[in-house]
């Protein structure tokens, strides 16, 4: 799903114009980014949490030339899904699940 798909879905579900939905989606993303830049943790119950992790500086190699390159320390965004989200995503992957209808066979009469 792309950002445009998400905007379309919000527009359809809440029966708003695409422009109004775009403002809502952008506001949510901007809030998340602002919080992460400020070092805050975002926790959305039943979905997951966003935070930043600190990466130490290290020496890497340029794959093209093989020369050593100093990679500076940096913060990276990190998402940790909640147990509920993991359970929902994996619900259809369990063996014997009857997603999409009955698992009983019907013989022709």
C-alpha positions in Angstrom: 0.0 0.0 0.0 1.3 3.4 -1.0 0.6 6.7 0.7 -1.8 7.5 -2.2 -3.6 4.2 -1.5 -3.9 5.1 2.2 -5.3 8.5 1.4 -7.9 6.9 -1.0 -8.8 4.3 1.7 -9.3 7.1 4.4 -11.3 9.1 1.9 -13.6 6.1 1.2 -14.0 4.9 4.8 -14.8 8.3 6.4 -16.6 9.7 3.3 -14.5 12.8 3.0 -12.9 14.4 -0.1 -9.5 13.1 -1.2 -8.0 16.5 -0.3 -9.4 16.4 3.3 -8.1 12.9 3.7 -4.7 13.9 2.4 -4.5 16.6 5.0 -5.3 14.1 7.7 -2.8 11.5 6.6 -0.1 14.2 6.1 -0.8 15.5 9.6 -0.4 12.1 11.1 2.9 11.4 9.3 4.2 14.9 10.2 3.4 14.4 13.8 5.3 11.1 13.9 8.3 12.5 12.2 8.4 15.6 14.4 8.2 13.4 17.5 11.0 11.1 16.3 13.2 14.1 15.5 12.7 15.4 19.0 13.7 12.0 20.4 10.3 11.0 21.6 8.8 7.5 21.4 5.4 7.1 19.8 3.2 4.3 21.1 -0.1 3.4 19.3 -1.8 0.7 21.4 -2.8 -2.4 19.4 -0.5 -1.3 16.5 3.1 -0.7 17.6 5.7 1.8 18.6 8.1 4.1 16.8 11.4 5.2 18.3 14.9 6.0 17.2 18.0 3.9 17.7 21.5 5.2 17.9 24.0 3.6 15.5 27.7 3.9 16.4 30.2 5.2 13.9 32.1 2.5 12.1 34.5 1.8 9.3 32.9 0.5 6.2 34.2 -0.3 2.7 33.3 1.2 -0.6 31.9 -1.8 -2.6 33.1 -0.3 -5.9 36.7 0.5 -5.0 37.3 -1.4 -1.8 38.6 1.6 0.1 37.9 2.1 3.8 35.2 4.7 4.5 34.3 6.2 7.9 30.6 5.9 8.5 29.5 8.5 11.0 27.2 7.8 14.0 23.5 8.4 13.3 20.0 7.9 14.6 17.7 5.6 12.6 13.9 5.2 12.9 12.7 1.9 14.2 9.2 0.3 14.4 8.2 -2.4 16.8 4.8 -4.0 16.1 2.6 -4.8 19.0 1.6 -8.4 19.9 -1.9 -7.7 18.8 -0.7 -6.6 15.3 1.5 -9.6 15.0 -1.4 -11.9 16.0 -3.7 -10.3 13.4 -1.1 -10.5 10.6 -0.4 -14.2 11.5 -4.0 -15.2 12.0 -4.4 -16.2 8.3 -1.1 -18.0 8.2 -2.0 -20.7 10.8 -2.5 -24.2 9.5 -6.1 -25.4 9.6 -7.5 -21.8 9.7 -10.8 -21.5 7.7 -10.2 -18.0 6.2 -12.6 -17.2 3.4 -15.3 -19.7 4.3 -16.0 -23.2 5.5 -13.4 -25.9 5.4 -16.0 -28.7 5.0 -16.1 -30.5 1.7 -19.4 -30.6 0.0 -20.0 -33.6 -2.3 -22.1 -33.2 -5.4 -25.7 -34.6 -5.1 
